[in-house]
C-alpha cells in the first residue's frame, strides 16, 4: 500500500492479492451499502464488486466518512481485529470499519463508504488521480 496526497487528502493505492479479492463477496450482509447505491462515493466506472478499475488495485481516499480521521490499514485477516476479520481498514477515532474495497460495515459510526476519487491509468505503470478518462466522460 502506498499513500499519495490529492487535494490535501491522503489517497491510498492498495494492491490486493487474488485471495483478498475473493473475500469481498463473502460479507455483503454485514455492510451498510454493499451494492454501492450511494453513487457519489465512487465514479460510475468503479461501481462494481471491487470499486476499482483494476480488480487487484484499489484507489480510495484514506479519510473516514464519519469525522475525517484517517483509518489504519488492517489488511491481513484476523489479528487484533478478531477471527472473522477478512482485512480492511479500521478508524481508531470512533471505531468505523471498512472492508478491502472501502465499504463500511453496519454499526460503524461512518455513514458511507470511503470515497473513490476520479482517476485513470495512463499506462500500466502510471496512475493519474483527479481526472476521469475520456471514455468515462
KEZA-191666 format. One record per residue: x, y, z of N, C-alpha, C in turn; residue number from 1. Coordinates in pm, 1 decimal. Example, Ala and Ser with C-alpha at 12.3 -4.5 7.8 and 13.67 -1.06 7.14 Angstrom:
% KEZA-191666
+----------+----------+----------+----------+----------+----------+----------+----------+----------+-----+
!     n.px !     n.py !     n.pz !    ca.px !    ca.py !    ca.pz !     c.px !     c.py !     c.pz ! num !
+----------+----------+----------+----------+----------+----------+----------+----------+----------+-----+
!   1319.0 !   -569.0 !    780.0 !   1230.0 !   -450.0 !    780.0 !   1320.0 !   -330.0 !    780.0 !   1 !
!   1285.0 !   -225.0 !    708.0 !   1367.0 !   -106.0 !    714.0 !   1290.0 !      3.0 !    787.0 !   2 !
+----------+----------+----------+----------+----------+----------+----------+----------+----------+-----+
END
This chain:
% KEZA-191666
+----------+----------+----------+----------+----------+----------+----------+----------+----------+-----+
!     n.px !     n.py !     n.pz !    ca.px !    ca.py !    ca.pz !     c.px !     c.py !     c.pz ! num !
+----------+----------+----------+----------+----------+----------+----------+----------+----------+-----+
!     84.7 !   -117.5 !      0.0 !      0.0 !      0.0 !      0.0 !     88.9 !    123.3 !      0.0 !   1 !
!     55.7 !    217.6 !    -87.1 !    125.3 !    345.6 !    -84.9 !     22.1 !    455.8 !    -62.1 !   2 !
!     67.8 !    565.4 !     -7.1 !    -18.0 !    680.2 !     17.4 !     38.1 !    798.4 !    -58.5 !   3 !
!    -50.1 !    866.1 !   -132.6 !    -14.2 !    989.2 !   -201.7 !   -111.9 !   1097.0 !   -155.3 !   4 !
!    -82.6 !   1220.8 !   -185.7 !   -171.0 !   1330.0 !   -146.6 !   -241.1 !   1386.9 !   -268.7 !   5 !
!   -371.1 !   1409.2 !   -254.7 !   -451.8 !   1472.0 !   -359.7 !   -551.6 !   1564.6 !   -292.5 !   6 !
!   -550.0 !   1691.1 !   -329.8 !   -638.5 !   1792.0 !   -271.6 !   -625.3 !   1797.2 !   -119.0 !   7 !
!   -505.0 !   1777.5 !    -70.2 !   -478.5 !   1783.4 !     72.6 !   -523.5 !   1661.0 !    150.1 !   8 !
!   -566.1 !   1557.2 !     80.7 !   -613.3 !   1434.7 !    146.3 !   -523.0 !   1317.8 !    108.9 !   9 !
!   -510.3 !   1221.2 !    201.1 !   -436.1 !   1101.1 !    165.0 !   -519.0 !   1014.1 !     70.9 !  10 !
!   -456.2 !    962.6 !    -30.7 !   -519.6 !    866.7 !   -121.5 !   -435.3 !    740.6 !   -116.6 !  11 !
!   -502.7 !    630.4 !    -91.6 !   -435.1 !    501.9 !    -83.1 !   -441.1 !    429.9 !   -216.8 !  12 !
!   -331.3 !    371.4 !   -254.1 !   -325.0 !    280.8 !   -367.6 !   -284.5 !    146.6 !   -306.5 !  13 !
!   -379.4 !     52.8 !   -308.6 !   -362.3 !    -73.2 !   -237.9 !   -363.3 !   -188.6 !   -337.1 !  14 !
!   -258.8 !   -267.4 !   -335.7 !   -250.9 !   -386.7 !   -419.0 !   -312.6 !   -503.6 !   -343.2 !  15 !
!   -412.4 !   -567.7 !   -403.8 !   -480.2 !   -681.2 !   -342.1 !   -440.6 !   -810.4 !   -411.8 !  16 !
!   -423.0 !   -913.7 !   -332.4 !   -397.9 !  -1045.8 !   -389.7 !   -530.3 !  -1102.0 !   -442.1 !  17 !
!   -523.1 !  -1205.4 !   -522.0 !   -645.5 !  -1270.7 !   -569.8 !   -728.4 !  -1322.7 !   -453.0 !  18 !
!   -662.9 !  -1373.1 !   -348.9 !   -733.6 !  -1421.3 !   -229.1 !   -808.6 !  -1308.4 !   -161.2 !  19 !
!   -747.8 !  -1190.8 !   -151.7 !   -814.3 !  -1075.5 !    -91.0 !   -937.9 !  -1036.7 !   -171.2 !  20 !
!   -925.8 !  -1035.5 !   -302.1 !  -1039.7 !  -1000.2 !   -388.3 !  -1153.8 !  -1099.4 !   -367.8 !  21 !
!  -1121.8 !  -1226.9 !   -353.2 !  -1225.6 !  -1330.1 !   -333.0 !  -1306.3 !  -1306.8 !   -205.6 !  22 !
!  -1245.9 !  -1247.8 !   -103.8 !  -1317.8 !  -1225.9 !     22.8 !  -1423.9 !  -1117.3 !     11.6 !  23 !
!  -1417.0 !  -1031.9 !    -88.0 !  -1506.2 !   -916.3 !    -95.7 !  -1653.8 !   -953.1 !   -107.7 !  24 !
!  -1687.3 !  -1062.2 !   -170.2 !  -1827.2 !  -1100.2 !   -183.2 !  -1880.2 !  -1183.7 !    -68.9 !  25 !
!  -1798.1 !  -1209.9 !     31.2 !  -1835.6 !  -1302.3 !    137.9 !  -1901.5 !  -1237.4 !    258.9 !  26 !
!  -1912.5 !  -1105.3 !    260.6 !  -1967.7 !  -1040.2 !    379.3 !  -2063.6 !   -925.4 !    346.2 !  27 !
!  -2125.5 !   -929.8 !    229.0 !  -2216.6 !   -822.4 !    189.5 !  -2328.0 !   -799.1 !    291.2 !  28 !
!  -2372.7 !   -904.2 !    358.2 !  -2479.6 !   -890.9 !    457.1 !  -2436.7 !   -810.2 !    579.6 !  29 !
!  -2307.6 !   -787.4 !    596.4 !  -2256.7 !   -712.0 !    711.3 !  -2225.7 !   -566.4 !    676.0 !  30 !
!  -2249.2 !   -528.1 !    550.3 !  -2213.6 !   -394.1 !    503.8 !  -2335.4 !   -302.8 !    495.3 !  31 !
!  -2312.4 !   -173.3 !    513.9 !  -2420.5 !    -75.5 !    505.7 !  -2465.7 !    -49.7 !    362.8 !  32 !
!  -2373.1 !    -49.0 !    268.3 !  -2404.7 !    -17.7 !    128.5 !  -2327.7 !   -111.6 !     34.6 !  33 !
!  -2355.6 !   -243.2 !     41.3 !  -2277.7 !   -337.9 !    -39.0 !  -2300.3 !   -324.1 !   -189.5 !  34 !
!  -2417.3 !   -276.3 !   -229.8 !  -2448.9 !   -263.4 !   -372.2 !  -2415.0 !   -126.1 !   -427.7 !  35 !
!  -2349.0 !    -42.8 !   -347.6 !  -2299.9 !     88.9 !   -389.9 !  -2413.4 !    178.8 !   -439.3 !  36 !
!  -2520.9 !    182.4 !   -364.0 !  -2636.4 !    263.3 !   -401.6 !  -2612.3 !    411.7 !   -379.1 !  37 !
!  -2521.9 !    447.8 !   -287.8 !  -2483.3 !    587.7 !   -270.7 !  -2377.7 !    614.7 !   -377.5 !  38 !
!  -2423.3 !    651.9 !   -495.0 !  -2334.6 !    658.6 !   -611.5 !  -2229.8 !    767.7 !   -604.0 !  39 !
!  -2248.7 !    866.9 !   -519.5 !  -2149.4 !    974.3 !   -513.1 !  -2021.4 !    930.8 !   -442.8 !  40 !
!  -2016.5 !    809.8 !   -391.3 !  -1898.6 !    761.5 !   -321.2 !  -1789.7 !    710.2 !   -414.9 !  41 !
!  -1824.6 !    686.5 !   -541.0 !  -1726.8 !    639.4 !   -637.7 !  -1775.1 !    676.3 !   -777.3 !  42 !
!  -1681.8 !    695.9 !   -871.3 !  -1722.0 !    720.8 !  -1009.6 !  -1799.3 !    600.4 !  -1064.2 !  43 !
!  -1882.1 !    622.5 !  -1163.5 !  -1961.3 !    513.6 !  -1222.1 !  -1874.5 !    397.7 !  -1269.6 !  44 !
!  -1754.3 !    428.1 !  -1321.3 !  -1667.9 !    320.7 !  -1371.4 !  -1607.2 !    237.1 !  -1258.2 !  45 !
!  -1630.1 !    278.2 !  -1133.3 !  -1585.3 !    198.7 !  -1018.1 !  -1704.1 !    143.9 !   -938.9 !  46 !
!  -1819.8 !    146.7 !   -998.8 !  -1938.0 !     90.5 !   -932.7 !  -1946.3 !    -56.7 !   -970.9 !  47 !
!  -1859.7 !   -134.3 !   -905.2 !  -1850.4 !   -277.6 !   -929.8 !  -1807.1 !   -346.1 !   -799.4 !  48 !
!  -1793.0 !   -474.7 !   -803.1 !  -1764.7 !   -552.1 !   -681.8 !  -1638.2 !   -507.6 !   -609.3 !  49 !
!  -1538.4 !   -461.2 !   -681.3 !  -1414.1 !   -420.0 !   -617.1 !  -1400.4 !   -268.7 !   -603.0 !  50 !
!  -1496.7 !   -193.1 !   -656.0 !  -1492.9 !    -46.5 !   -653.2 !  -1363.0 !      5.1 !   -714.8 !  51 !
!  -1322.5 !    -57.1 !   -825.2 !  -1195.4 !    -19.6 !   -886.2 !  -1198.4 !    -42.4 !  -1036.9 !  52 !
!  -1103.9 !     18.7 !  -1105.5 !  -1087.5 !     -3.8 !  -1249.2 !  -1019.9 !   -138.8 !  -1270.9 !  53 !
!   -913.0 !   -162.7 !  -1194.4 !   -840.8 !   -289.5 !  -1198.5 !   -874.3 !   -365.2 !  -1070.1 !  54 !
!   -926.7 !   -487.4 !  -1079.5 !   -972.2 !   -559.7 !   -960.7 !   -868.9 !   -575.8 !   -849.6 !  55 !
!   -742.0 !   -580.7 !   -883.8 !   -639.2 !   -603.4 !   -782.5 !   -569.4 !   -475.0 !   -737.2 !  56 !
!   -620.1 !   -359.9 !   -781.9 !   -556.7 !   -233.7 !   -744.3 !   -663.4 !   -133.5 !   -702.1 !  57 !
!   -668.5 !   -107.2 !   -571.8 !   -768.0 !    -16.8 !   -515.2 !   -711.3 !    124.6 !   -507.4 !  58 !
!   -797.2 !    223.1 !   -535.8 !   -761.9 !    363.6 !   -520.2 !   -875.4 !    426.7 !   -440.2 !  59 !
!   -845.5 !    477.0 !   -320.7 !   -950.3 !    538.2 !   -238.7 !   -890.7 !    641.5 !   -144.6 !  60 !
!   -974.9 !    736.1 !   -104.5 !   -931.1 !    837.0 !     -9.7 !   -918.2 !    773.5 !    127.7 !  61 !
!   -810.7 !    802.5 !    196.1 !   -787.0 !    749.4 !    329.9 !   -844.1 !    840.4 !    436.5 !  62 !
!   -972.4 !    876.1 !    419.3 !  -1039.5 !    967.1 !    511.1 !  -1171.9 !    904.9 !    553.1 !  63 !
!  -1190.3 !    883.6 !    683.0 !  -1314.1 !    825.8 !    733.8 !  -1430.2 !    920.5 !    703.8 !  64 !
!  -1540.7 !    864.0 !    660.2 !  -1657.8 !    944.5 !    625.8 !  -1739.6 !    983.6 !    748.8 !  65 !
!  -1691.2 !    951.0 !    866.7 !  -1758.7 !    992.2 !    989.6 !  -1717.6 !   1134.3 !   1026.1 !  66 !
!  -1594.8 !   1151.8 !   1069.0 !  -1548.3 !   1284.6 !   1109.7 !  -1413.6 !   1322.4 !   1048.6 !  67 !
!  -1369.7 !   1249.8 !    946.0 !  -1249.7 !   1288.7 !    873.7 !  -1117.7 !   1238.8 !    928.1 !  68 !
!  -1120.9 !   1145.3 !   1021.0 !   -995.8 !   1086.1 !   1070.0 !   -936.9 !    996.3 !    960.3 !  69 !
!   -815.6 !    950.2 !    980.1 !   -754.3 !    860.5 !    883.1 !   -753.4 !    718.2 !    938.1 !  70 !
!   -829.0 !    628.1 !    876.8 !   -829.4 !    488.7 !    922.0 !   -691.8 !    423.8 !    906.7 !  71 !
!   -672.8 !    320.3 !    983.7 !   -548.8 !    242.9 !    977.3 !   -570.2 !    120.4 !    890.4 !  72 !
!   -473.2 !     87.2 !    806.8 !   -485.8 !    -36.0 !    729.3 !   -472.1 !   -157.6 !    820.2 !  73 !
!   -564.5 !   -247.1 !    807.9 !   -563.1 !   -375.7 !    878.2 !   -587.9 !   -480.6 !    769.8 !  74 !
!   -491.1 !   -493.3 !    680.1 !   -510.6 !   -567.2 !    555.4 !   -511.8 !   -718.7 !    570.7 !  75 !
!   -451.4 !   -769.9 !    676.5 !   -444.3 !   -915.0 !    694.2 !   -564.2 !   -965.5 !    773.9 !  76 !
!   -610.7 !  -1085.5 !    744.6 !   -721.8 !  -1144.6 !    821.1 !   -686.6 !  -1165.3 !    967.5 !  77 !
!   -789.3 !  -1160.8 !   1051.7 !   -771.6 !  -1190.5 !   1193.4 !   -693.0 !  -1085.7 !   1267.0 !  78 !
!   -592.1 !  -1130.5 !   1338.7 !   -508.8 !  -1040.0 !   1417.8 !   -588.3 !   -974.6 !   1529.2 !  79 !
!   -555.6 !   -850.8 !   1559.6 !   -623.7 !   -780.4 !   1668.3 !   -766.1 !   -737.7 !   1632.5 !  80 !
!   -809.2 !   -767.0 !   1509.1 !   -945.2 !   -730.3 !   1466.3 !  -1045.2 !   -843.5 !   1488.1 !  81 !
!   -998.5 !   -959.9 !   1527.4 !  -1089.2 !  -1071.4 !   1554.6 !  -1084.6 !  -1177.1 !   1446.8 !  82 !
!  -1135.0 !  -1294.1 !   1479.5 !  -1126.2 !  -1409.9 !   1391.7 !  -1204.9 !  -1400.2 !   1262.8 !  83 !
!  -1311.9 !  -1319.7 !   1258.6 !  -1391.5 !  -1310.3 !   1136.1 !  -1347.3 !  -1195.7 !   1045.8 !  84 !
!  -1243.5 !  -1122.4 !   1085.9 !  -1193.4 !  -1010.3 !   1006.3 !  -1121.3 !  -1061.8 !    883.1 !  85 !
!  -1164.3 !  -1016.8 !    763.9 !  -1104.7 !  -1060.9 !    638.4 !  -1003.2 !   -961.3 !    582.1 !  86 !
!   -982.6 !   -852.7 !    651.9 !   -891.8 !   -748.9 !    604.2 !   -969.8 !   -624.6 !    566.6 !  87 !
!   -906.2 !   -509.4 !    585.0 !   -971.3 !   -383.4 !    551.6 !   -905.9 !   -268.6 !    625.7 !  88 !
!   -989.8 !   -176.7 !    672.6 !   -941.5 !    -54.8 !    736.5 !  -1023.0 !    -27.8 !    862.0 !  89 !
!   -956.2 !     22.8 !    965.7 !  -1019.8 !     49.8 !   1093.2 !   -988.4 !    192.5 !   1134.9 !  90 !
!  -1091.1 !    269.9 !   1167.3 !  -1069.3 !    406.6 !   1212.7 !  -1061.9 !    406.5 !   1365.5 !  91 !
!   -944.4 !    433.4 !   1422.0 !   -927.9 !    426.3 !   1566.6 !   -999.0 !    538.6 !   1642.8 !  92 !
!  -1040.0 !    643.6 !   1573.4 !  -1104.0 !    756.3 !   1642.1 !  -1238.2 !    716.6 !   1703.5 !  93 !
!  -1323.0 !    649.3 !   1625.5 !  -1456.7 !    615.4 !   1674.0 !  -1499.4 !    473.8 !   1639.4 !  94 !
!  -1409.7 !    395.5 !   1578.9 !  -1435.5 !    253.2 !   1558.1 !  -1499.6 !    212.0 !   1427.5 !  95 !
!  -1501.3 !    298.0 !   1328.3 !  -1558.1 !    258.1 !   1199.0 !  -1469.9 !    152.4 !   1133.6 !  96 !
!  -1536.5 !     58.1 !   1066.8 !  -1466.1 !    -49.6 !    997.2 !  -1506.9 !    -49.0 !    851.0 !  97 !
!  -1409.5 !    -73.3 !    764.7 !  -1429.8 !    -76.9 !    620.4 !  -1362.4 !   -202.5 !    565.8 !  98 !
!  -1420.7 !   -263.4 !    463.7 !  -1357.0 !   -380.3 !    403.7 !  -1246.7 !   -336.9 !    308.0 !  99 !
!  -1187.2 !   -431.6 !    238.8 !  -1075.0 !   -402.2 !    148.6 !  -1113.8 !   -314.0 !     31.2 ! 100 !
!  -1242.6 !   -306.1 !     -0.8 !  -1290.1 !   -217.7 !   -107.4 !  -1337.1 !    -83.9 !    -51.6 ! 101 !
!  -1318.1 !    -62.4 !     78.6 !  -1357.6 !     64.3 !    140.0 !  -1505.6 !     74.3 !    170.5 ! 102 !
!  -1576.8 !    -39.1 !    171.1 !  -1719.3 !    -38.0 !    202.9 !  -1737.0 !    -47.3 !    353.7 ! 103 !
!  -1824.4 !     35.8 !    408.5 !  -1841.2 !     46.3 !    553.0 !  -1928.4 !    -66.3 !    608.4 ! 104 !
!  -1887.3 !   -117.2 !    724.5 !  -1963.8 !   -220.8 !    792.3 !  -2080.3 !   -159.1 !    868.9 ! 105 !
!  -2191.5 !   -230.8 !    875.3 !  -2305.9 !   -190.4 !    955.5 !  -2260.9 !   -171.2 !   1100.0 ! 106 !
!  -2322.6 !    -75.2 !   1167.3 !  -2289.4 !    -49.6 !   1307.1 !  -2171.3 !     43.6 !   1326.2 ! 107 !
!  -2106.3 !     82.5 !   1217.9 !  -1995.4 !    177.0 !   1226.0 !  -2050.7 !    319.2 !   1233.5 ! 108 !
!  -1981.2 !    409.2 !   1303.8 !  -2025.3 !    548.7 !   1303.4 !  -2020.5 !    613.2 !   1164.4 ! 109 !
!  -1929.2 !    567.7 !   1079.2 !  -1920.4 !    624.2 !    943.6 !  -2049.2 !    595.0 !    868.5 ! 110 !
!  -2109.9 !    697.2 !    807.0 !  -2237.5 !    677.1 !    738.9 !  -2225.9 !    617.4 !    599.0 ! 111 !
!  -2109.9 !    633.2 !    536.0 !  -2095.2 !    589.0 !    397.4 !  -1958.6 !    526.0 !    373.9 ! 112 !
!  -1946.1 !    462.1 !    258.1 !  -1820.3 !    400.9 !    215.1 !  -1712.4 !    507.2 !    198.1 ! 113 !
!  -1586.5 !    463.0 !    200.2 !  -1476.5 !    554.4 !    170.3 !  -1490.5 !    604.2 !     27.0 ! 114 !
!  -1448.0 !    725.6 !      3.9 !  -1458.2 !    786.3 !   -129.1 !  -1352.3 !    728.6 !   -224.0 ! 115 !
!  -1393.9 !    707.0 !   -347.4 !  -1300.8 !    670.3 !   -454.1 !  -1289.1 !    794.0 !   -542.9 ! 116 !
!  -1168.9 !    851.7 !   -553.0 !  -1154.1 !    972.6 !   -633.5 !  -1157.1 !    941.6 !   -783.0 ! 117 !
!  -1185.9 !   1041.9 !   -864.4 !  -1172.9 !   1019.7 !  -1008.3 !  -1027.4 !    985.2 !  -1038.6 ! 118 !
!  -1007.6 !    890.4 !  -1126.4 !   -871.1 !    852.1 !  -1162.1 !   -873.0 !    774.2 !  -1293.2 ! 119 !
!   -754.5 !    760.1 !  -1348.9 !   -737.9 !    682.4 !  -1472.1 !   -594.6 !    632.2 !  -1478.8 ! 120 !
!   -576.6 !    529.9 !  -1558.5 !   -443.1 !    475.5 !  -1581.1 !   -394.5 !    527.4 !  -1715.8 ! 121 !
!   -283.0 !    598.1 !  -1714.6 !   -223.6 !    647.5 !  -1838.5 !   -141.3 !    538.5 !  -1905.7 ! 122 !
!    -94.3 !    443.9 !  -1824.0 !    -23.1 !    326.3 !  -1873.0 !    -30.2 !    222.0 !  -1760.9 ! 123 !
!     32.7 !    108.8 !  -1780.8 !     33.0 !      6.8 !  -1675.9 !    104.3 !     55.1 !  -1550.1 ! 124 !
!    193.8 !    152.0 !  -1564.9 !    274.5 !    197.0 !  -1451.8 !    242.0 !    339.0 !  -1404.8 ! 125 !
!    147.0 !    408.0 !  -1471.8 !    119.0 !    547.3 !  -1437.1 !    -29.6 !    565.5 !  -1407.8 ! 126 !
!    -57.4 !    612.9 !  -1285.4 !   -193.1 !    639.9 !  -1239.5 !   -209.3 !    790.0 !  -1225.0 ! 127 !
!   -316.2 !    845.2 !  -1281.0 !   -346.1 !    987.6 !  -1268.5 !   -470.5 !   1000.9 !  -1181.8 ! 128 !
!   -455.6 !   1066.3 !  -1066.9 !   -566.7 !   1087.5 !   -974.9 !   -621.3 !   1228.2 !   -996.5 ! 129 !
!   -752.5 !   1238.7 !  -1002.2 !   -817.2 !   1369.5 !  -1014.8 !   -885.4 !   1392.9 !  -1147.1 ! 130 !
!   -864.6 !   1304.2 !  -1242.6 !   -927.9 !   1319.1 !  -1373.9 !   -985.9 !   1186.7 !  -1419.8 ! 131 !
!  -1105.7 !   1195.3 !  -1477.1 !  -1167.3 !   1078.0 !  -1538.5 !  -1104.9 !   1056.9 !  -1674.7 ! 132 !
!  -1108.0 !    934.8 !  -1722.0 !  -1060.1 !    907.9 !  -1858.3 !  -1161.2 !    964.3 !  -1957.7 ! 133 !
!  -1117.8 !    985.9 !  -2079.5 !  -1207.9 !   1036.5 !  -2183.6 !  -1323.2 !    941.5 !  -2208.2 ! 134 !
!  -1297.4 !    811.0 !  -2194.0 !  -1401.3 !    710.2 !  -2214.3 !  -1509.0 !    721.0 !  -2107.8 ! 135 !
!  -1472.2 !    764.7 !  -1986.6 !  -1568.3 !    772.2 !  -1875.5 !  -1649.2 !    901.2 !  -1878.9 ! 136 !
!  -1601.6 !   1001.0 !  -1950.8 !  -1669.4 !   1130.9 !  -1954.6 !  -1797.6 !   1126.3 !  -2032.8 ! 137 !
+----------+----------+----------+----------+----------+----------+----------+----------+----------+-----+
END
